[in-house]
Structures are given as C-alpha cells and as structure tokens.
C-alpha cells in the first residue's frame, strides 16, 4: 500500500530537490527548455514575470534568472523588449533555428521507421572535423574521423552544411547490426535507465491523482522535458531495427509521453493565465509524442 504522502506534489518536490543536488544548475539551459517547450508554440514571446514565476517554483532565485537572461541575450539566443514597466523575451533567429532542428527528436512518437537506406557524409581529409556539430543535429552518427552515417536517404540540395562534403547514398548493408557497436550505447542506455528510475515515483503518483495547480504542472512539465531533451539530443535516434536488444529508450519514451499527456492540459492553463497567446499551430502541438489526446 502506498504511503499517505506518496502524492504527485511530494514526488514533484523530490524531483526539484534532485535538480539542485546535481551540482551547479545551468539556469540558462532550463530557460531554453521553457522557451522551446511552451513559449515557441505560443508565438515565441514570454513576459519576464512569467519566467520568474515558473523558475521560482523550480527553486531558482530571481537574481540567477536575471543573470541567465543576460547571458542568453549576450550570446544571441534571446531578444529583450521593454513595454512600459514590463520586459518581454523572445528567441532570436539562432535560437529558433536550433529548436526547429531539435523539436522533431524531442517530441517523436518513437524510433523512426527504416527502409534500409543510408546516407554517408565524408569530410575532406584536410579538415575531418568539418561540420561535426551540424551533422549531429541532422541525425548523422559519427563512426570515424570525417565519416558520418545516417540510416535513411537525405536530400542535401540547398543545405550549405553539406558543401564540400562527399555524399553517398546506399540501399543496403552487409551487416547493419554492426552499427550497434559504433556508438556509445552504454552511456545513453544508462541515462535512459536513470530517467526511468527518477521519474517512476512521479509517474505512479500522477496516475492516481493529477496535479491540481497549473504552476505545479508547468514546473513538472519543464523538468520532464529538460531531462528528456538532454538525453534524446545526444542519442543518434537509430531505427528500432538497429538498436541493441532490451534498449531502455523505448520504455523511457513511453513514460515521458504518458506523463506529458497528463501534465499538458493543466500546464496549458498556466500559460493561459500568464497571458501567452493560444498555440499558433494547435494541431502540431497536439501531435507531440504521437498525439496528446
């Protein structure tokens, strides 16, 4: 039998404590999570007062938030606009581009399907590290210096990322299962397993009784996506056919999807109360994780 205090509110408190026990908190990264998950779908602009409220619920002091916002503005991630006594922040083009690339991975319904095709990108030998980060953002797996592999056909016309790279398309491989040995699966697998362990008490409590306060739901949603995206954006996102057996990423993805579906309606009320406009593309938002309905 569950203890009387085994509630979603108490489980959320444990998650917040855990956030601060990890060491120095990167507040700017937490802010970026809020923007990408909640602000961008509603037009991309948020009042400082709203950011302060959700950050305070997560145990972040106002001074730390101001420092983080100054850093994000200085690094070209956000733009600040004053209107009377109020300040509003929005992602600039750099920030929006980064989230456009990441959104598909963060809110995917599951591992992508695979038709057996490949795209290989080979960097010039005099600069084997050319565009490593950009290729990673597009889902390529670096298997050796200057050699990147993507398990699908990718059209590259008009994308400057692929300038001066040799692009090879193929439709088969003799031993595709060998791909499982070419990336740090143990590290990512452990991260997924830890996520399952960390959020299991919250998931169980939430299944019994929801969080009633919109701010609590928004704080929990922010934590969930913050921890999820830190893993999934390091994961190459291989098709299921190429994943190791007993891969914990699928169970973690199902748990995140189920928690997010339960938090979304109540947390959206907080965004309404904070004054953010309605979602710009409600169909796209509702399609997150394969559907929030």
Backbone as JSON, one array per atom type, in Angstrom:
{
  "sequence": "XXXXXXXXXXXXXXXXXXXXXXXXXXXXXXXXXXXXXXXXXXXXXXXXXXXXXXXXXXXXXXXXXXXXXXXXXXXXXXXXXXXXXXXXXXXXXXXXXXXXXXXXXXXXXXXXXXXXXXXXXXXXXXXXXXXXXXXXXXXXXXXXXXXXXXXXXXXXXXXXXXXXXXXXXXXXXXXXXXXXXXXXXXXXXXXXXXXXXXXXXXXXXXXXXXXXXXXXXXXXXXXXXXXXXXXXXXXXXXXXXXXXXXXXXXXXXXXXXXXXXXXXXXXXXXXXXXXXXXXXXXXXXXXXXXXXX",
  "N": [[0.86, -1.19, 0.0], [0.48, 2.26, -0.78], [2.15, 5.02, 0.75], [0.55, 7.61, 2.73], [1.54, 10.13, 2.05], [2.48, 9.87, -0.46], [2.24, 11.46, -2.93], [1.61, 13.27, -6.02], [2.44, 15.89, -5.72], [4.36, 15.72, -3.67], [6.16, 14.02, -4.92], [6.95, 15.67, -7.0], [8.28, 17.63, -5.53], [10.47, 16.1, -4.73], [11.7, 15.7, -7.21], [12.46, 18.32, -7.83], [14.25, 18.84, -5.75], [16.19, 16.98, -6.49], [17.06, 18.11, -8.87], [18.59, 20.27, -7.96], [20.51, 18.99, -6.52], [22.3, 17.99, -8.29], [24.5, 19.49, -8.76], [26.08, 22.52, -9.87], [23.57, 24.48, -11.14], [22.52, 24.97, -14.41], [21.0, 27.57, -15.23], [20.33, 29.0, -17.51], [20.02, 26.99, -19.41], [17.76, 25.69, -18.49], [15.91, 27.71, -18.86], [15.9, 27.84, -21.66], [14.69, 25.41, -22.18], [12.07, 25.96, -21.28], [11.32, 27.92, -23.15], [11.51, 26.52, -25.64], [9.72, 24.38, -25.25], [7.27, 25.47, -24.33], [6.88, 28.24, -24.89], [7.59, 28.93, -27.56], [5.64, 27.46, -29.15], [3.48, 29.12, -28.69], [3.78, 31.52, -30.01], [6.26, 32.57, -29.35], [7.12, 34.53, -27.54], [7.63, 35.66, -24.2], [6.61, 37.0, -21.02], [8.82, 38.48, -18.63], [7.94, 38.26, -16.02], [6.41, 35.91, -16.02], [8.35, 33.96, -16.59], [9.87, 34.27, -14.29], [8.09, 33.33, -12.37], [7.68, 30.55, -12.92], [10.32, 29.69, -12.75], [10.92, 30.31, -10.09], [9.26, 28.48, -8.83], [10.67, 26.24, -9.37], [12.76, 26.54, -7.72], [14.67, 28.44, -8.37], [16.41, 31.39, -7.93], [15.54, 34.89, -8.31], [17.67, 36.57, -9.01], [19.51, 34.81, -10.14], [18.08, 34.06, -12.39], [17.94, 36.5, -13.78], [20.64, 36.85, -14.39], [21.01, 34.66, -16.07], [19.3, 35.34, -18.21], [20.56, 37.61, -19.17], [22.92, 36.46, -20.07], [21.93, 34.77, -22.12], [20.91, 36.7, -23.85], [23.26, 38.08, -24.5], [24.63, 36.08, -25.83], [23.19, 35.83, -28.11], [20.8, 34.37, -28.15], [18.28, 35.14, -27.14], [15.99, 37.9, -27.4], [15.35, 41.02, -25.94], [12.6, 43.06, -25.02], [11.27, 46.05, -23.88], [8.21, 47.14, -22.5], [6.61, 49.65, -21.31], [6.62, 49.14, -17.92], [7.18, 46.52, -18.08], [9.04, 43.62, -19.11], [9.76, 41.69, -21.97], [10.64, 38.62, -23.5], [12.0, 36.96, -26.32], [12.89, 34.26, -28.52], [15.69, 34.64, -30.67], [16.66, 34.49, -34.19], [18.71, 32.58, -34.26], [18.21, 31.02, -31.98], [15.63, 30.04, -32.59], [16.14, 28.53, -34.89], [17.76, 26.51, -33.85], [15.9, 25.19, -32.21], [13.98, 24.37, -34.05], [15.34, 22.32, -35.34], [15.68, 20.54, -33.23], [13.15, 19.91, -32.22], [11.71, 17.9, -33.59], [13.02, 15.57, -32.8], [12.79, 15.6, -29.99], [10.03, 15.39, -29.48], [9.2, 13.1, -30.79], [7.25, 10.24, -31.75], [8.36, 7.78, -31.35], [11.08, 5.46, -32.04], [12.43, 6.03, -35.32], [11.04, 4.78, -38.44], [12.57, 2.41, -40.7], [13.84, 2.01, -43.93], [15.94, 0.64, -44.91], [17.77, 2.21, -46.22], [20.65, 4.41, -46.67], [22.61, 7.3, -45.87], [25.75, 8.6, -46.43], [28.13, 10.81, -45.24], [31.13, 12.32, -46.01], [33.88, 14.0, -44.84], [36.41, 16.33, -46.01], [39.84, 15.17, -46.14], [41.72, 16.98, -45.17], [40.36, 18.43, -43.36], [38.87, 16.87, -41.27], [37.06, 17.23, -39.18], [35.12, 18.89, -40.06], [32.05, 20.48, -39.8], [30.96, 18.77, -37.85], [29.19, 19.18, -35.66], [26.9, 20.27, -36.88], [26.14, 18.16, -38.55], [25.58, 16.22, -36.65], [23.32, 17.39, -35.48], [21.52, 16.96, -37.49], [21.07, 14.31, -37.34], [23.06, 12.53, -38.06], [25.42, 9.92, -37.48], [28.56, 9.83, -36.14], [31.05, 7.79, -37.18], [33.71, 7.52, -37.53], [36.69, 9.54, -37.8], [35.78, 12.19, -39.75], [33.83, 10.71, -41.09], [30.47, 10.13, -41.46], [27.29, 8.74, -40.73], [23.96, 8.15, -41.73], [20.94, 6.53, -41.16], [18.98, 6.62, -43.36], [17.68, 7.99, -46.43], [18.73, 11.14, -47.36], [17.98, 14.21, -48.73], [20.14, 16.73, -49.85], [20.34, 19.02, -51.27], [20.72, 22.49, -51.54], [21.34, 22.88, -48.88], [23.7, 24.31, -47.0], [25.28, 23.07, -45.16], [26.31, 20.76, -46.22], [28.1, 21.46, -48.14], [31.11, 20.93, -49.86], [31.38, 18.39, -48.8], [31.56, 14.88, -49.32], [28.87, 13.06, -50.47], [27.19, 10.08, -50.18], [24.78, 7.82, -51.24], [23.03, 4.88, -50.29], [21.44, 1.62, -50.45], [21.54, -0.68, -49.01], [23.21, -2.9, -46.68], [25.84, -5.05, -45.67], [26.19, -6.0, -43.04], [24.28, -4.63, -41.12], [23.68, -4.72, -38.39], [26.05, -4.31, -37.11], [26.23, -1.67, -36.64], [25.39, -1.18, -34.1], [27.57, -1.37, -32.49], [29.04, 0.86, -32.92], [28.6, 3.25, -31.64], [28.29, 5.15, -28.56], [26.51, 3.36, -26.86], [26.14, 2.34, -24.27], [26.48, 4.49, -22.49], [24.32, 6.19, -23.19], [22.22, 4.42, -22.82], [22.35, 4.0, -20.04], [21.65, 6.55, -19.2], [18.97, 6.73, -20.04], [17.92, 4.66, -18.45], [18.35, 5.69, -15.89], [16.66, 7.9, -16.02], [14.18, 6.65, -16.12], [14.13, 5.47, -13.55], [14.25, 7.77, -11.93], [11.89, 9.2, -12.52], [9.83, 7.41, -12.15], [8.46, 7.24, -9.54], [7.05, 9.67, -9.58], [5.47, 9.34, -11.87], [3.84, 7.19, -11.08], [2.46, 8.34, -8.91], [1.16, 10.44, -10.2], [-0.56, 9.08, -11.86], [-2.48, 8.26, -10.11], [-3.59, 10.56, -8.94], [-4.06, 13.79, -10.26], [-1.89, 16.69, -10.7], [-3.12, 19.58, -9.32], [-2.66, 22.32, -9.33], [-1.99, 24.74, -11.76], [0.57, 25.98, -12.01], [2.25, 24.14, -10.7], [1.99, 21.97, -12.46], [3.15, 23.09, -14.75], [5.77, 23.48, -13.88], [6.55, 20.81, -13.4], [6.3, 19.76, -15.97], [8.26, 21.26, -17.3], [10.62, 20.35, -16.02], [10.52, 17.64, -16.77], [10.76, 17.69, -19.63], [13.15, 19.02, -19.83], [15.01, 17.2, -18.7], [14.57, 15.04, -20.39], [15.21, 16.0, -23.0], [17.93, 16.45, -22.75], [18.97, 13.95, -22.9], [17.87, 12.73, -25.23], [18.75, 14.32, -27.33], [21.38, 13.69, -27.45], [21.33, 11.18, -28.32], [21.66, 9.23, -31.21], [19.28, 8.5, -32.42], [18.5, 6.07, -33.73], [16.9, 3.74, -36.0], [14.51, 1.25, -34.87], [15.23, -1.31, -35.67], [17.97, -1.27, -35.64], [18.78, -0.93, -33.09], [20.2, -1.91, -29.9], [19.34, -5.0, -28.19], [16.77, -5.05, -25.66], [16.68, -2.3, -25.27], [16.55, 0.59, -23.33], [15.5, 3.01, -24.08], [13.02, 3.04, -25.38], [11.1, 2.36, -23.41], [11.55, 4.51, -21.69], [10.76, 6.59, -23.35], [8.01, 6.04, -23.64], [7.16, 6.44, -21.0], [7.74, 9.18, -20.62], [6.07, 10.28, -22.56], [3.52, 9.52, -21.52], [3.46, 10.87, -19.05], [3.68, 13.51, -19.93], [1.36, 13.82, -21.43], [-0.54, 13.79, -19.38], [0.17, 16.06, -17.94], [-0.08, 18.16, -19.73], [-2.76, 19.44, -20.22], [-3.35, 20.82, -17.76], [-1.03, 22.35, -17.35], [-1.12, 23.98, -19.57], [-3.15, 25.66, -18.86], [-1.85, 27.32, -17.05], [-0.15, 28.74, -18.77], [-2.09, 30.1, -20.23], [-3.14, 31.72, -18.17], [-0.92, 33.26, -17.67], [-0.84, 34.95, -19.75], [0.06, 34.35, -22.28], [-0.38, 34.0, -25.82], [-2.76, 31.89, -27.6], [-1.82, 28.56, -28.77], [0.04, 28.71, -31.79], [0.08, 26.83, -33.82], [-2.03, 24.65, -33.25], [-2.62, 21.99, -34.0], [-0.13, 20.84, -34.56], [1.02, 21.02, -32.03], [-0.69, 19.32, -30.58], [0.01, 16.95, -31.71], [2.35, 16.11, -30.57], [4.61, 13.65, -29.34], [3.29, 11.63, -30.67], [0.64, 12.18, -30.32], [-1.47, 13.91, -28.13], [-3.96, 13.5, -27.26]],
  "CA": [[0.0, 0.0, 0.0], [1.26, 3.49, -0.87], [2.1, 5.89, 1.92], [-0.39, 8.71, 2.55], [2.17, 11.32, 1.47], [3.03, 9.5, -1.77], [1.42, 12.22, -3.86], [2.34, 13.91, -7.12], [3.08, 17.11, -5.2], [5.58, 15.32, -2.97], [7.09, 13.49, -5.91], [7.5, 16.84, -7.68], [9.26, 18.22, -4.62], [11.66, 15.28, -4.83], [12.35, 15.98, -8.49], [13.09, 19.64, -7.73], [15.44, 18.65, -4.9], [17.18, 16.29, -7.29], [17.61, 19.07, -9.82], [19.59, 21.1, -7.31], [21.58, 18.15, -5.98], [23.21, 17.55, -9.36], [25.64, 20.4, -8.86], [25.76, 23.86, -10.32], [22.45, 24.46, -12.07], [22.62, 25.83, -15.59], [19.67, 28.19, -15.32], [20.07, 29.39, -18.9], [19.53, 25.81, -20.13], [16.39, 25.48, -18.04], [15.1, 28.73, -19.54], [15.76, 27.42, -23.04], [13.67, 24.36, -22.18], [10.75, 26.6, -21.2], [11.02, 28.56, -24.43], [11.28, 25.55, -26.69], [8.57, 23.53, -24.98], [6.0, 26.14, -24.02], [6.74, 29.61, -25.39], [7.63, 28.94, -29.03], [4.34, 27.1, -29.74], [2.5, 30.18, -28.47], [4.21, 32.76, -30.65], [7.7, 32.77, -29.13], [7.45, 35.62, -26.63], [7.16, 35.44, -22.83], [6.94, 38.07, -20.08], [9.79, 38.13, -17.6], [7.21, 37.87, -14.8], [6.03, 34.51, -16.14], [9.56, 33.17, -16.43], [10.24, 34.32, -12.88], [7.17, 32.51, -11.58], [7.95, 29.12, -13.07], [11.66, 29.42, -12.23], [10.85, 30.33, -8.63], [8.66, 27.2, -8.41], [11.73, 25.25, -9.51], [13.81, 26.84, -6.76], [15.68, 29.32, -8.97], [16.25, 32.76, -7.44], [15.35, 35.9, -9.35], [18.98, 37.06, -9.45], [20.09, 33.81, -11.04], [17.35, 34.14, -13.65], [18.37, 37.71, -14.5], [21.97, 36.57, -14.93], [20.84, 33.74, -17.18], [18.71, 36.05, -19.33], [21.61, 38.47, -19.72], [23.83, 35.6, -20.83], [21.26, 34.34, -23.33], [20.85, 37.86, -24.75], [24.61, 38.35, -24.97], [25.04, 35.01, -26.76], [22.35, 35.85, -29.3], [19.7, 33.4, -28.11], [17.01, 35.81, -26.89], [15.89, 39.35, -27.61], [14.54, 41.63, -24.9], [11.85, 44.27, -25.39], [10.55, 46.66, -22.75], [6.95, 47.82, -22.79], [6.28, 50.25, -20.03], [7.41, 48.6, -16.82], [7.31, 45.08, -18.27], [10.04, 43.11, -20.06], [9.35, 40.5, -22.71], [11.77, 37.97, -24.16], [11.69, 36.02, -27.4], [14.06, 33.66, -29.15], [16.07, 35.25, -31.93], [16.71, 33.53, -35.28], [19.61, 31.5, -33.89], [17.5, 30.14, -31.06], [14.53, 29.38, -33.28], [16.7, 27.52, -35.78], [18.19, 25.38, -33.03], [14.74, 24.43, -31.74], [13.35, 23.71, -35.18], [16.07, 21.08, -35.58], [15.56, 19.64, -32.1], [11.76, 19.59, -31.86], [11.28, 16.6, -34.15], [13.6, 14.5, -32.0], [12.29, 15.64, -28.62], [8.61, 15.01, -29.39], [8.91, 11.98, -31.68], [6.39, 9.2, -31.18], [9.18, 6.61, -31.06], [12.18, 5.33, -33.01], [11.97, 6.18, -36.71], [11.0, 3.6, -39.29], [13.76, 2.29, -41.53], [13.61, 1.31, -45.19], [17.18, 0.02, -45.32], [18.62, 3.12, -46.98], [21.7, 5.08, -45.94], [23.32, 8.45, -46.41], [27.08, 8.71, -45.86], [28.77, 12.11, -45.46], [32.57, 12.2, -45.79], [34.55, 15.31, -44.83], [37.72, 16.3, -46.67], [40.88, 14.69, -45.23], [42.45, 18.08, -44.55], [39.51, 19.01, -42.32], [37.94, 15.79, -40.96], [36.05, 17.64, -38.21], [34.22, 19.89, -40.65], [30.59, 20.4, -39.62], [30.56, 17.67, -36.97], [28.02, 19.54, -34.84], [25.74, 20.42, -37.76], [25.73, 16.83, -38.99], [24.94, 15.58, -35.49], [21.98, 17.96, -35.34], [20.67, 16.39, -38.54], [20.87, 12.9, -37.07], [24.16, 11.69, -38.51], [26.24, 9.25, -36.48], [29.97, 9.87, -36.49], [31.59, 6.46, -36.95], [35.16, 7.67, -37.57], [37.04, 10.92, -38.13], [35.39, 12.62, -41.08], [32.85, 9.82, -41.71], [29.19, 10.23, -40.75], [26.32, 7.81, -41.3], [22.55, 8.39, -41.41], [20.18, 5.39, -41.67], [17.87, 6.97, -44.25], [18.09, 8.84, -47.55], [18.54, 12.56, -47.05], [18.28, 15.16, -49.78], [21.02, 17.77, -49.3], [20.38, 20.19, -52.16], [20.38, 23.77, -50.94], [21.78, 22.93, -47.48], [25.13, 24.64, -47.0], [26.01, 22.16, -44.27], [26.93, 19.67, -46.98], [29.07, 21.97, -49.1], [32.47, 20.37, -49.76], [31.36, 17.03, -48.26], [31.17, 13.83, -50.25], [27.62, 12.45, -50.03], [26.95, 8.8, -50.84], [23.51, 7.18, -50.87], [23.01, 3.44, -50.49], [20.16, 0.99, -50.13], [21.71, -1.95, -48.3], [24.48, -3.07, -45.97], [26.04, -6.47, -45.42], [26.0, -6.32, -41.62], [23.8, -3.41, -40.46], [23.66, -4.84, -36.94], [27.33, -3.84, -36.59], [26.09, -0.28, -36.24], [25.17, -1.14, -32.65], [28.87, -1.3, -31.8], [29.78, 2.03, -33.4], [28.27, 4.47, -30.91], [28.36, 4.89, -27.1], [25.16, 2.98, -26.42], [26.08, 2.12, -22.83], [26.28, 5.78, -21.83], [22.95, 6.65, -23.43], [21.32, 3.46, -22.17], [22.35, 4.3, -18.6], [20.9, 7.79, -19.0], [17.55, 6.39, -20.13], [17.56, 3.86, -17.28], [18.29, 6.61, -14.74], [15.45, 8.71, -16.17], [13.07, 5.8, -15.7], [14.16, 5.35, -12.1], [14.0, 9.07, -11.32], [10.52, 9.69, -12.72], [8.82, 6.39, -11.87], [7.56, 7.61, -8.44], [6.15, 10.76, -10.01], [4.51, 8.77, -12.81], [2.85, 6.41, -10.31], [1.62, 9.25, -8.14], [0.35, 11.22, -11.13], [-1.6, 8.2, -12.39], [-3.52, 8.14, -9.09], [-4.25, 11.86, -8.75], [-3.32, 14.79, -11.02], [-1.51, 17.96, -10.07], [-4.26, 20.49, -9.49], [-2.22, 23.7, -9.55], [-1.36, 24.91, -13.07], [2.0, 26.27, -11.89], [2.92, 22.87, -10.41], [2.03, 21.18, -13.69], [4.12, 23.7, -15.65], [7.1, 23.19, -13.34], [6.84, 19.4, -13.65], [6.48, 19.62, -17.43], [9.56, 21.82, -17.64], [11.63, 19.42, -15.56], [10.45, 16.42, -17.58], [11.32, 17.91, -20.96], [14.56, 19.39, -19.65], [15.79, 15.97, -18.53], [14.39, 14.2, -21.58], [15.93, 16.51, -24.16], [19.36, 16.31, -22.51], [19.35, 12.61, -23.33], [17.46, 12.38, -26.59], [19.54, 15.05, -28.31], [22.69, 13.02, -27.55], [21.05, 9.87, -28.91], [21.56, 9.35, -32.67], [17.92, 8.27, -32.91], [18.54, 4.98, -34.7], [15.67, 2.94, -36.14], [14.41, 0.15, -33.91], [15.93, -2.49, -36.19], [19.41, -1.14, -35.42], [19.04, -0.71, -31.67], [20.53, -3.12, -29.12], [18.21, -5.65, -27.52], [16.43, -4.52, -24.34], [17.04, -0.89, -25.26], [15.64, 1.25, -22.39], [14.98, 4.26, -24.62], [11.6, 2.94, -25.72], [10.33, 2.47, -22.16], [11.66, 5.89, -21.22], [9.92, 7.43, -24.21], [6.6, 5.84, -23.3], [6.9, 7.08, -19.72], [7.73, 10.63, -20.83], [4.83, 10.58, -23.29], [2.35, 9.39, -20.65], [3.49, 11.97, -18.08], [3.44, 14.78, -20.64], [-0.06, 13.87, -21.77], [-1.31, 14.13, -18.18], [0.5, 17.4, -17.49], [-0.34, 19.19, -20.74], [-3.96, 20.27, -20.07], [-3.28, 21.72, -16.6], [0.05, 23.31, -17.55], [-1.56, 24.95, -20.57], [-3.93, 26.67, -18.14], [-0.9, 28.31, -16.5], [0.27, 29.59, -19.88], [-3.22, 31.0, -20.5], [-3.22, 32.7, -17.09], [0.26, 34.12, -17.74], [-1.07, 35.92, -20.8], [0.59, 33.97, -23.58], [-1.44, 33.72, -26.79], [-3.05, 30.48, -27.86], [-0.84, 27.95, -29.68], [-0.02, 29.16, -33.18], [-0.25, 25.64, -34.61], [-2.56, 23.7, -32.26], [-2.56, 20.61, -34.48], [1.24, 20.38, -34.37], [1.22, 20.81, -30.59], [-1.45, 18.14, -30.16], [0.64, 15.76, -32.3], [3.57, 15.77, -29.86], [4.7, 12.27, -28.81], [2.33, 10.77, -31.35], [-0.73, 12.6, -30.03], [-1.72, 14.17, -26.72], [-5.36, 13.23, -26.95]],
  "C": [[0.89, 1.25, 0.0], [1.11, 4.31, 0.4], [1.17, 7.06, 1.65], [0.23, 9.92, 1.86], [2.8, 11.04, 0.12], [2.16, 10.13, -2.84], [2.28, 12.8, -4.97], [3.05, 15.16, -6.65], [4.38, 16.78, -4.48], [6.62, 14.76, -3.93], [7.73, 14.63, -6.7], [8.55, 17.52, -6.82], [10.57, 17.42, -4.66], [12.42, 15.51, -6.12], [13.08, 17.33, -8.46], [14.33, 19.57, -6.85], [16.55, 17.98, -5.69], [17.83, 17.19, -8.3], [18.75, 19.87, -9.2], [20.72, 20.28, -6.69], [22.6, 17.75, -7.03], [24.48, 18.39, -9.44], [25.17, 21.75, -9.35], [24.69, 23.81, -11.41], [22.67, 25.44, -13.21], [21.23, 26.43, -15.85], [19.33, 28.55, -16.76], [19.53, 28.21, -19.71], [18.09, 25.49, -19.75], [15.44, 26.47, -18.72], [14.86, 28.34, -20.99], [14.73, 26.3, -23.17], [12.27, 24.97, -22.15], [10.37, 27.23, -22.53], [10.66, 27.52, -25.49], [10.02, 24.74, -26.49], [7.26, 24.3, -24.93], [5.81, 27.49, -24.69], [6.69, 29.65, -26.92], [6.29, 28.52, -29.64], [3.28, 28.18, -29.6], [3.0, 31.54, -28.99], [5.64, 33.15, -30.38], [8.09, 33.87, -28.17], [6.84, 35.38, -25.26], [7.5, 36.63, -21.96], [7.95, 37.59, -19.05], [9.09, 37.66, -16.33], [6.81, 36.4, -14.84], [7.23, 33.59, -15.98], [9.98, 33.13, -14.97], [9.37, 33.4, -12.05], [7.49, 31.03, -11.7], [9.34, 28.77, -12.56], [11.68, 29.42, -10.7], [10.25, 29.03, -8.11], [9.68, 26.07, -8.5], [12.92, 25.55, -8.61], [14.92, 27.72, -7.3], [15.41, 30.75, -8.51], [16.18, 33.76, -8.59], [16.69, 36.42, -9.88], [19.64, 36.1, -10.42], [19.39, 33.82, -12.39], [17.79, 35.36, -14.45], [19.75, 37.5, -15.13], [21.86, 35.67, -16.15], [20.27, 34.45, -18.41], [19.73, 36.98, -19.97], [22.59, 37.65, -20.55], [23.21, 35.19, -22.15], [21.16, 35.48, -24.35], [22.22, 38.15, -25.33], [25.09, 37.33, -25.97], [24.16, 34.93, -27.99], [21.25, 34.81, -29.33], [18.34, 34.08, -27.93], [17.14, 37.3, -27.16], [14.96, 39.91, -26.54], [13.85, 42.88, -25.44], [11.11, 44.78, -24.17], [9.3, 47.34, -23.25], [6.43, 48.37, -21.48], [7.2, 49.72, -18.95], [7.67, 47.1, -16.99], [8.38, 44.76, -19.31], [9.53, 41.83, -20.69], [10.56, 39.95, -23.45], [11.26, 37.03, -25.24], [12.98, 35.45, -27.94], [14.4, 34.41, -30.43], [16.19, 34.15, -32.98], [17.6, 32.34, -34.96], [18.9, 30.5, -32.98], [16.37, 29.38, -31.73], [15.03, 28.26, -34.19], [17.11, 26.28, -34.99], [17.0, 24.54, -32.57], [13.99, 23.76, -32.87], [14.01, 22.37, -35.47], [15.82, 20.06, -34.48], [14.15, 19.13, -31.85], [11.34, 18.22, -32.36], [11.8, 15.44, -33.32], [12.97, 14.44, -30.61], [10.89, 15.06, -28.51], [8.23, 13.89, -30.34], [8.06, 10.94, -30.98], [7.18, 7.97, -30.79], [10.32, 6.55, -32.06], [11.66, 5.43, -34.43], [11.91, 4.84, -37.44], [12.24, 3.58, -40.17], [13.45, 1.47, -42.77], [14.88, 0.66, -45.72], [18.12, 0.93, -46.07], [19.59, 3.85, -46.06], [22.11, 6.36, -46.65], [24.65, 8.55, -45.68], [27.65, 10.08, -46.24], [30.24, 11.98, -45.07], [33.21, 13.58, -45.91], [35.9, 15.21, -45.52], [38.82, 15.91, -45.68], [41.66, 15.8, -44.55], [41.63, 18.8, -43.47], [38.46, 17.99, -41.9], [36.85, 16.16, -39.96], [35.06, 18.64, -38.74], [32.76, 19.55, -40.41], [30.13, 19.23, -38.76], [29.26, 17.99, -36.24], [26.77, 19.64, -35.7], [25.24, 19.07, -38.25], [25.06, 16.07, -37.86], [23.52, 16.09, -35.31], [21.01, 17.38, -36.36], [20.54, 14.88, -38.43], [21.98, 11.98, -37.53], [24.93, 11.13, -37.31], [27.68, 9.27, -36.95], [30.59, 8.52, -36.15], [33.12, 6.45, -37.02], [35.45, 9.12, -37.94], [36.67, 11.22, -39.57], [34.35, 11.75, -41.75], [31.59, 9.79, -40.86], [28.14, 9.41, -41.49], [24.92, 8.16, -40.81], [21.73, 7.24, -41.98], [18.88, 5.78, -42.36], [18.44, 7.81, -45.38], [17.76, 10.29, -47.23], [18.91, 13.4, -48.25], [19.06, 16.34, -49.21], [21.08, 19.0, -50.18], [19.93, 21.44, -51.43], [20.77, 23.9, -49.49], [23.28, 23.14, -47.45], [25.95, 23.75, -46.09], [26.82, 21.13, -45.07], [27.87, 20.15, -48.08], [30.44, 21.37, -48.83], [32.52, 19.01, -49.07], [30.97, 16.05, -49.36], [29.95, 13.12, -49.68], [27.38, 11.19, -50.86], [25.63, 8.23, -50.32], [23.58, 5.7, -51.18], [21.69, 2.86, -50.04], [20.32, -0.33, -49.39], [23.04, -1.93, -47.57], [24.62, -4.54, -45.64], [25.76, -6.86, -43.97], [25.51, -5.07, -40.88], [23.78, -3.49, -38.94], [24.97, -4.39, -36.31], [27.26, -2.39, -36.14], [25.92, -0.15, -34.73], [26.47, -1.0, -31.88], [29.62, -0.01, -32.1], [29.43, 3.31, -32.67], [28.18, 4.14, -29.42], [27.01, 4.52, -26.5], [25.07, 2.78, -24.92], [25.81, 3.42, -22.07], [24.84, 6.26, -21.98], [21.95, 5.72, -22.76], [21.23, 3.72, -20.67], [21.54, 5.56, -18.32], [19.4, 7.53, -19.07], [17.09, 5.61, -18.89], [17.44, 4.74, -16.04], [17.04, 7.48, -14.81], [14.23, 7.91, -15.73], [12.99, 5.68, -14.19], [13.76, 6.65, -11.41], [12.53, 9.46, -11.38], [9.44, 8.65, -12.42], [7.92, 6.74, -10.69], [6.58, 8.71, -8.81], [5.08, 10.22, -10.95], [3.43, 7.98, -12.07], [1.9, 7.32, -9.55], [0.67, 10.02, -9.05], [-0.79, 10.37, -11.7], [-2.75, 8.04, -11.41], [-4.3, 9.44, -8.92], [-3.42, 12.92, -9.46], [-2.81, 15.93, -10.14], [-2.61, 18.97, -10.36], [-3.84, 21.92, -9.8], [-1.53, 23.83, -10.9], [0.14, 25.19, -13.0], [2.79, 25.0, -11.58], [3.06, 22.03, -11.68], [3.05, 21.75, -14.67], [5.54, 23.43, -15.18], [7.49, 21.74, -13.62], [7.09, 19.14, -15.13], [7.84, 20.14, -17.86], [10.69, 20.88, -17.23], [11.68, 18.17, -16.44], [11.13, 16.63, -18.93], [12.78, 18.31, -20.87], [15.43, 18.14, -19.53], [15.71, 15.08, -19.75], [15.24, 14.71, -22.75], [17.44, 16.4, -23.98], [19.86, 14.93, -22.91], [19.08, 12.41, -24.82], [18.26, 13.13, -27.65], [20.98, 14.55, -28.39], [22.55, 11.65, -28.22], [20.95, 10.03, -30.42], [20.16, 9.11, -33.22], [17.86, 7.2, -33.98], [17.18, 4.31, -34.83], [15.69, 1.75, -35.19], [15.2, -1.08, -34.36], [17.42, -2.45, -35.91], [19.77, -0.91, -33.96], [19.43, -2.01, -30.97], [19.26, -3.72, -28.5], [18.02, -5.04, -26.13], [16.84, -3.05, -24.2], [16.07, -0.11, -24.38], [15.03, 2.54, -22.93], [13.5, 4.2, -24.93], [10.72, 3.04, -24.47], [10.39, 3.88, -21.61], [10.78, 6.81, -22.04], [8.44, 7.28, -23.9], [6.25, 6.51, -21.98], [6.8, 8.6, -19.88], [6.45, 11.04, -21.55], [3.62, 10.56, -22.37], [2.31, 10.52, -19.62], [3.12, 13.28, -18.77], [1.96, 14.92, -20.99], [-0.91, 14.26, -20.57], [-1.05, 15.56, -17.72], [0.03, 18.48, -18.45], [-1.6, 20.02, -20.48], [-3.86, 21.27, -18.91], [-2.17, 22.76, -16.79], [-0.31, 24.36, -18.59], [-2.44, 26.02, -19.93], [-3.01, 27.74, -17.55], [-0.42, 29.24, -17.6], [-0.84, 30.56, -20.27], [-3.27, 32.11, -19.45], [-2.05, 33.68, -17.12], [0.14, 35.13, -18.87], [-0.47, 35.56, -22.14], [-0.55, 33.68, -24.55], [-1.66, 32.24, -26.97], [-2.0, 29.89, -28.79], [-1.05, 28.37, -31.12], [-0.44, 28.02, -34.09], [-0.77, 24.56, -33.66], [-2.5, 22.25, -32.7], [-1.16, 20.04, -34.27], [1.53, 20.14, -32.89], [0.53, 19.53, -30.13], [-0.84, 16.84, -30.67], [1.92, 15.36, -31.58], [3.49, 14.36, -29.26], [3.66, 11.35, -29.44], [0.88, 11.11, -31.07], [-0.97, 12.74, -28.54], [-3.14, 13.88, -26.3], [-5.57, 11.88, -26.27]]
}
